[in-house]
Amino acid sequence: MALSDQPTSPRAQGRIDRLFIITVMGEQAAELRSRLTKDGFQVTEINTAGGLLQESQISYLLGFPSARQPQLLAIIREVCKRQRRYLPAHLEGSASLFHAAIIEAEVGGAVVFALDVERFEQL
């Protein structure tokens, strides 16, 4: 790989003044992390769980210069597409009311929190 082809660190591309907290489904996380690191973003990964489906989720912390925000959002939109799934409904009630109820749910995508960074130090 030529030197110009290597991703540069966010620090080399400007002052880190934005922090994104990105939560994605576990099945989309590996591809997102791969794309982010390929494009020079440094990522901290946190395993999380929850949501309606109680499925595995991953949260990423990314500090970067705000000039790279459009690039980052484009990657997230490309990788983390929403999908429809049909899931068994968990109904409470008497046994005579239980049916093989299936609900349609929209899953995937990403939840993104964007924060301004007043001060960043790497020690």
C-alpha positions in Angstrom: 0.0 0.0 0.0 1.4 3.4 -1.0 1.8 5.9 1.7 -0.9 8.1 0.1 -3.4 5.1 0.2 -3.1 4.6 3.9 -5.9 6.1 6.0 -4.8 9.0 8.1 -5.7 9.4 11.7 -8.5 11.8 12.6 -5.9 13.7 14.7 -3.8 14.3 11.6 -6.8 15.6 9.7 -7.7 18.3 12.2 -8.7 19.0 15.7 -11.1 16.5 17.3 -14.2 18.5 18.0 -17.1 16.0 17.5 -18.0 12.8 19.3 -20.5 10.4 17.9 -22.1 7.6 19.9 -23.5 5.1 17.4 -25.6 2.1 18.3 -26.2 -0.6 15.7 -27.5 -4.2 15.6 -24.8 -6.8 16.3 -25.2 -8.3 12.8 -24.4 -4.9 11.2 -21.6 -4.0 13.6 -18.7 -5.9 12.0 -19.2 -4.4 8.5 -19.6 -0.9 10.0 -16.5 -1.2 12.1 -14.5 -2.5 9.0 -15.6 0.5 6.9 -14.9 3.0 9.6 -11.4 1.8 10.3 -10.7 1.4 6.5 -11.6 5.1 6.1 -9.3 6.2 9.0 -11.8 6.6 11.9 -10.6 5.3 15.3 -13.4 3.4 17.0 -14.0 2.4 20.6 -16.5 -0.5 20.8 -18.9 -1.1 23.7 -21.2 -4.2 23.8 -24.7 -3.4 24.7 -28.1 -5.1 24.7 -31.7 -4.0 24.8 -34.4 -2.5 22.6 -37.7 -4.1 21.7 -36.1 -7.3 20.5 -33.5 -7.8 23.2 -30.9 -8.6 20.6 -27.2 -8.0 20.7 -26.2 -4.4 19.9 -22.9 -2.6 19.6 -22.2 1.0 20.5 -19.2 2.8 19.0 -17.6 6.0 20.3 -15.9 8.1 17.6 -14.0 11.3 18.1 -13.3 13.2 14.9 -12.9 16.6 13.2 -16.4 18.0 12.4 -15.3 18.4 8.7 -15.5 14.6 8.4 -19.1 14.4 9.7 -20.7 14.1 6.2 -18.3 11.3 5.3 -19.1 9.4 8.5 -22.9 9.8 8.2 -22.7 8.6 4.6 -20.9 5.4 5.7 -23.4 4.8 8.5 -26.3 5.2 6.0 -24.8 2.9 3.5 -24.0 0.1 5.9 -26.8 0.3 8.5 -29.9 -0.2 6.4 -33.3 -0.7 8.0 -35.0 -4.1 7.3 -38.4 -5.6 8.0 -38.6 -8.8 10.0 -41.6 -11.0 11.0 -41.3 -12.0 14.6 -43.5 -14.0 17.0 -45.5 -11.7 19.3 -45.3 -12.3 23.0 -48.8 -11.9 24.2 -50.0 -12.2 27.8 -53.4 -13.6 28.7 -55.2 -16.9 29.0 -54.0 -19.9 27.1 -57.1 -19.8 24.9 -56.1 -16.4 23.5 -52.6 -17.6 22.4 -52.3 -17.8 18.6 -49.3 -18.0 16.4 -49.3 -14.2 16.3 -46.6 -12.7 14.1 -45.8 -9.0 14.1 -43.9 -7.1 11.5 -41.0 -5.1 12.9 -38.5 -2.7 11.4 -35.0 -3.5 12.6 -31.5 -2.4 11.8 -30.4 1.1 11.0 -28.4 3.1 13.6 -29.0 5.5 16.4 -26.5 8.3 16.3 -25.9 10.9 19.1 -23.7 13.8 18.0 -21.9 15.8 20.7 -19.6 18.8 20.6 -16.2 18.2 22.2 -14.9 21.1 24.2 -11.6 19.5 25.0 -9.8 16.4 23.8 -6.5 15.0 25.1 -4.8 11.8 24.3 -2.5 10.9 27.2 
